[in-house]
Amino acid sequence: MVLMLHLRDEHWERIREHFPEEHIPDGRAGRKPIPTRDVLEAVLWILNTGAQWHMLPQCYPNYKTVHRRFQRWCRQEVLRAVLTDLANTLRDEGGIDESECFIDATFASAKGGGDAIGPTKRGKGVKIMAIVDRHGLPLSVSTYAANHHEVTLVQLSFDFYMIEAKPENLIGDRAYDSDKLDAELKQEGVEMISPHRSNRVLRKTQDGRRLRRYERRWIVERFFAWIQWQRRLLVRWEYYAQNFLGFIQLAAMVILLKQF
């Protein structure tokens, strides 16, 4: 027996405008187009189970159709548009608080080949970067080759930031201890808060009282725990980085939809 995944009607209504239906031109023979909602629910089943595409149960549309439509969404950044819309709606309704945000990364191994994969001591893989608000809700998700240092990925993560207002305080671990990064973010109105590295040579710049905010860093770690319940994110099987990012964005979408 297959456990099917269904979107709640009210959740589908919130996002359906971003998922155009396929249409067959008048006078052209062909099968009736598969409803987009059915395709999305099939992709969510893949995300949740981690199964290969060809293992998609028969209660869903044909896996080739589902895979083709998912790849199109990734190429056209449909899922990024969905996240931006959801995040801004939530902020307008008071559900997001960007005054204090947290940043971190987690590692996902890459068993096959593909682009944007880097070697590390843990093997080939990628980094999943995330910025979350003080409630743990995602405001930016992105992925990069694992051999990049996290401090160099902060500004790139803001390229995927979903709302216009930058955080007043951005809190990270020792990997983000960088005077250069602090200065860059300060020009944008963002205060970077992170403990100093133990081998730091330059004078200390962090205020001990502000560092108390670091104790709440578990909030971003909880976000990674949430998305890693989606088995497709434990290992990157996708050859193209944009497709793996698409699955990460879907996991973030599920979290944001639950807030409505």
C-alpha positions, 0 to 999 in steps of 0.5 A: 500500500502506497501512502500518497501525499496530498497538498491541502486545498488552501495551501494549493490555492496560495501557490497555484498561480506560480504553476501554470497548467500545460495546454494542448493547442486547439486542433492538435491531437494528444493526451489530456494534460496532467494537472499541475497539482498532481505533478507537484504532489508526485514531486513531494513524494519523491522529496519525502521518500528519497526514492528514484524517479522510476519508482514513483507509484502508479497512483501518480502521473508517469515519472517521466512527465513528473521529472520533466515538469520538475526540471522546467520549474527549476530552470525557470526558478518557479520554486524561488518565486513561490518562496519569495511570495510566501515569505513576503506574505508571512512577513506582512501578516507578522509571521516573520521576524527578520530583526534577528536571523541565523546563518549556517551550512550543512553537508550533503554527500554527492554519490554521483557526478555533476556540477557544483560538487567539491571534495572534502575530508568527508568525500565529495559533496555540497553545502546547503546554506540557510538563513532563517528568522528568529522563529527558524523560518527560511529566508534564504536557501542555496547550495554550493560546492562543499570545498568553499569556505562558509565565510565566502558564501554569506553574500552569495546567500543573500542573493537568494534572500526572499524578503526586501528587509535585511536582518538587523543582526545575523548570527553564525558560528566561528566559521563566520569570524571575519573582519572583512565580512563584518565591514561589508555587512555593516555597510548594508545595515547588518550586524554580524555576530559570531564567536572569535576563532581560537587562533585569531591574531587580530584584536577581538571586536565582538561585544560579549553582551551581544554574543549572548544571542549566539546561544540561540543558534540552535534555531538554524540547526533545528531548521536543518533537522526539519528539512533532513526529514525529507530523505531526498536531501540527505544525499545529492543524487541530482546531476544538476545543482539547480535540480538539487536546489529545487528539492531544497526549495520545496522543503522550505516551501512545505515549512512556510506553508505550514505557517498559514 
